[in-house]
Amino acid sequence: MQVAGEPGRFSIPEPQFEVQVIDDRVSIGYGLAIGDVNGNGRPDILLADKNQIVWYRNGDWQRFVIAENLTEFDNVCIAARDITGDGQVEVAVGAQWNPGETSDQERSGSVHYLIRPDDPTELWDVVTLPHEPTVHRMRWVRTEQGRYSLVVVPLHGRGNVGGEGEGVQVLAYLPPENPRDPWEMILLDASLNMTHNFDVISHEGDSGEFIFIGGRQGVVTIQPYDGKWVSETAQSLRGVDRGIGEIRHGTLGGIDFLTTIEPMHGNEVAVYLLGDEPERHQLDDSLHQGHALAAADLLGLGIDQIVAGWRNPDPEGKVGIKLYVPLDESGTRWEMYLVDDNTMATEDLVIADLDGDGRPDIIAAGRATGNLIIYWNKTQNGSK
């Protein structure tokens, strides 16, 4: 899809999204995940809300409670993925969100694996696992075919004050055959003393997945060796050394990139074109408390676009979501489109094709706006 007479420049279809409010009583909406909960082949929405873990059934979007009142303080994160191959997601969550307490693990942080009942609309059993204080983000990561680990990243290193002190203990939890048995835990990294988010990227072939973690000192990468995690083998990504809040990986044809929100809870959206020396391009500096980020091909261009959401009113007094579209495969020129204009104070967002039409949709949750919204992708692109 390129403009005639302008080699390399894309003909960008007008982005079109249809809004559907799924829930207007969200308390926090701090963590979102997508996966098939009931095994019917359709992706459902999972949400870590203030004191409940819930899922919304694809189609009628009825809300069901998975677990509630896990800890004294709020739920903060959720990981959902089919790690057994049975067509249904396994779910883990983080709670006891108390970021000011970085030492006392009884008062800060928790990790729980949830065991599904025969009827997933009923409450699930809870297995509580060891943890570090300030648990903040988690994802299921594949180390080799059919084997997965739960990677958990706290916000702070243990005992830190004001983001200074010990390194964040990034841990991989290896699930046993019986999830009620003890889980093996491997320390993956402790080089960042404050982190905020991370992304999981597939390797070519069957060598598993690897991780980009964004933190106060920049970005570190972690990958398994011979299909297994090896303790503390993280490497800093040279040339990316600014404080980073959100991080996602994307592709521009033959170029890989990282997109970031900087600094933590920051105002800037940036792109790093990866290579021997990453090349930074700033796309925006007008966000206020940028807190959600994604990269995907929503417009059918064959390369990824970037979606960013913020949660506090910007200089125009608005919250919302923006879409950034590359004008060509160089990644040096981008165009911005507004997806949400002041109805979503974004805590988290994810991208998924919920209706199977081949067009990825945007799903976002907001605390200040108290809502969960699907932005159905109705863009008429080249694949339609």
N, C-alpha and C positions, 0 to 999 in steps of 0.2 A: 504494500500500500504506500506508494510514493507519488509525489506531485510531479506531473509531467513538466519537464524543463528545469526541474530543481533536483538534480541527482542527490540521492541519499536522504532527502527530506520526506517525512511521512505526510500522507493525507490523513488528518486526524478526524474521526467522526465525532460529532457533538456528543459528549457524555450525557446519558440520560438515566436517571435513577428514580424509581417509584418507591415511596416511603410507606412502610407498614410498621406501626407501633405494636410490638408483641407484648410488652409489659410496661405499664405506666406507674408501677409501684416499686421500682427498684430502690433499694436502700443505699447500696454502694456500687455494686457492679464492677468490682475491682479486677476480676479475672474471667475471661471467656475461653471456651474451647468448643471445637466442633467434632462430632463423631456419631456413629450409629449406636444408640443406646439400646434399642429394643430389637435389633437384628432384622429389620425389614428392608435393609438396603438403602435407606434414605438418611442423610446426615441430619442429626439433631443439634440443638444448641444447648450447651452446658454453661452454667454461670456460678461463680463463687460470689455470693452476696454477703451481706453483713454477718448474719448468723445462720444462714442456710446455704446448702449446696443444692442447686436445682437443675432440672433439665426441661426443655420445651420440645414437645413432640412435633416433628416435621409434618406439616399438613394442617392440623387444627391448632398447633402451637399451644396446646394445653400444658400447663406448668405442673411439674411433679417435684416433690422434695426428696432428695437422695439422703441427706443427713442434715442435722441441725444442732446448734448449741454444742459444737465440738469443744470449744474453749471459752474462756472468760472474755477474750478480746475478739476482734473481727477475723473472719476468713480473708485470705489475701490472694491466693493463687490456685490454679487447677490445671491438671494435665490429663488428657484423655486420648487414648490411642488403642487400636486393636493390636495387642502384643502377643496374642495366642493364636491368631488366625481363625477364630470362630465367628468373625463377622460382627462382633460387639466390642465396644471400647472398654478398656480397663481404666479406672479413674483413681487418681491420687490428688490430694488437696493439701494446701498449707494454710495455717490459721495462727491464732494467738498473735495477731499483728500489733506489736508494741515496739516500734522502731527506736524509741528513746532508751529502751533497756537493752544494752548490748552484752551484758554479762550473765544474767540469770536466765538459764534456759527453761526454768519453770514458769517464768513470767513473760517470756518472749520467744515466739516461734513455736511451730509444731508441724509435723508431717504425718499424714494419715493415708493409708491405702483403704479403699472402700470395696467391699465384697458384695457383688450384686446378688439379690434374691432371685428366685425363679420368676417373679413378677417385678420387673425393674421400676414399676410405678410405686412400689412400696419402699419403705426405708431400707437402706443398705447397712450391712454390718461394717464396723469400723475397726481397723487395725492401726494402732498408734505406734510410730517408729521413732527411734532416736533422732535428734536434730540439733542444729546450731541455733543460737538466738537470731532474731530478725529474719527468719525465712521469708523470701520475697517472690521468687520465681521458680518454676519447675517445668520440665518437659520430659517425655519419654524419648530416648535416643537409641537407635539401633547400632549395635557394635558389629554384628555380623548377621547373616540371614537367620531370621527366627529368634534372635536373642536381643533383648532390650534391657536398658537400665533407666532408672528414674534419676535424672540429674537435677539437683536442687542447689539454688544459688541464693544465699542470704544477701541482705542489703549492706550490712556492716561486718567487719571483722570482729571477733569476740573481744569485748572490753573497749572498743573504740569510742572516742569522744570527738564529736564534730568532724567525723570522717577521717580522723587520724588514729593511727595505731596499728594493730595486727591486721594481717591479710584475711580476706574473706575466704572461708573454708568451702570451696566448691566440691560437693560430694556426689558420687554416683552410688545409687542403691541398686543392688542386684537382687531381683525378686526370686525367692526360693519356690520350689514346686508347690509347697503349701504356704500361702502368704502369711499365715499365722506364725510360721517359724521365724527365727532370726534372719534378718537380711544382711548380707555382706555389704560393707560400705568401703568405698575407695576414695581417698583424697585426690582430686584431680588438679587443684591449683590453690595457691594461697598468695598470689602476687599482687592482687588488687585489694586495697583496703576499703573500697566502697564500690559497689556495683549497682546496676539497676535492671538490666534486661539482657537476654541472650537469644541467639537464633541457632537453629539446627539445619545443616545442609547435607545433602546426600553426596557421597563419593561416586565416581564412576565405578561400575562393576559391583563387586560384592564385598567391598572393604568397609562397609558400614557408613556411618555419618560422622560429621565433625561439628564443632561448636565455635561460634564467635560470641565472646562475652564483652559487653561494653561496661566501662567503669570510669572511675575518677581519673585514672592514669592513661586511659585510652582503650585499646582492644587487645585481648589475648585470644589465641586459637588453641583448641584442644582436640586431639583426634586419637582414636584407638590404634594400637600397634598389634598386628597379627590377630585382629578381631577382639582384642582385650584392652581394657583400660590399664594404663600404666600411671602410677602416682606421680603427680607434679611434673608433667611433661609439657605444660602450656608454654607457648611462645608469644611474645609481644609482636603485634603487627606494626612493623616499622612505618613511620610516616603518619600514623593515626594516634595522636597523643593528646587530644583534647578531652575534657570531661564529657562523657557520653551517657545519656539517659536511655534512649531507645535505639535499637540496632536491628536491621534486617538486611538480608542478602537478596540480590536480584541479578538479572542478566540483561545485557544489551547486545543480542546476537553473539558475537565472539568475545565480548567484554563482560567480566564479572564486576559487580559493584556492591559496596555497602552503602546503605542509607542510614542516617542517624538523626536523632534530635539532640541538640547540644545547647548548653550543658545539661546536667540532670534537671528535669522539669523545666527545660529551657525554651527558648524562643526561636532557635534556628533549626531549619531542615537542611541537611547537607547530603551530598553524594561523594563517595570516594571511588574513583575508577581504579580498580586494582591492577597491579603490575609490580615491577621492581621498585618503583617509587609511586605509591598511591597519589592520585591527583584529586584534590578536593575542589568541589564546586558547591557554593551556597545557593540554595533554591529559595529560601524564605527566611526572614528574621522577625516576623510579626506575630508568631504564636505567643500565647501566655500559658505557661504550665503545659507544654507539649507532653502528652502522656501515652500516645498510641501511634503505632507505625506499622505499615505493611508494604510489601512489594509483590505485584502480580500483574498479569496481562489482562486487564479488564476490558480493553478496547479492541482486542483482536489484532494487535499490531505485530505480534510475533516477538516482542520484547516487553520487558516489565515496566509498569508505571508504579508510582509511589502514592500511598494514601497516608495522611497524617491527621491526627485529631488532637485537640487541646481542650483543657477543662476549665480554665479561668477566662473571664472576658478579656479580649485583646484590645489594642488601642482604639478600635471602633466600638468597644463595649459588647462584643459578641464572642460566643463559643461556636465550635463547629468542626467540620471535616473538610480537608482539601485534597484534591487529586492533582499530582504533578506528572506531566506527560512529556517524555523526551521527543524533541522534534526530529531527531535522526539517531543513528546508531553510535554517534561519537560520544553521547552523554554529556556534551558541553552546553547544550541549549535545551531549556525546558519551558513548558507552558503550564500555568496554574488554572485549575477549575474549582469552583466551590461546589461541594457535594451537599453539605449541611450548613444552613445559614441560621445559627443561633437557636437550634433546638436540641443539640447534643453536646453536653459538657463531658467530653470523652475521657473515660477512665481506661477503657480498653477497646480494641477493635480487632476483628479477624476477617479473613477473606475465604469464602467457600461458595461453590456452586450448589445452592440449596435446592433448586428445582430441576437440575439436570439438563438445562438448556444449553450448556456449553459456555455460558457467560458467568464469570465469578461475581458473586454478590458481596456486599459489605454488611457486616453485622457489628453493631457498636452498642456499648452500655455507658450510661452516664450517671454519676452520683448527684451532682447539683441539680440536674434536670430530672432525675429519678426515672429513667426510661431505658428500655431495650428496643432497638429499632433494626429492622432489616431494610437495607437500601437495595431493592431489586434492580439488577442491571438490565436495562431495556435498550442499551446502546445498539444501534444498527451498524455492526462492523462487517468486515470482509468475510467472516466465516458464517454469516447468517444468510 
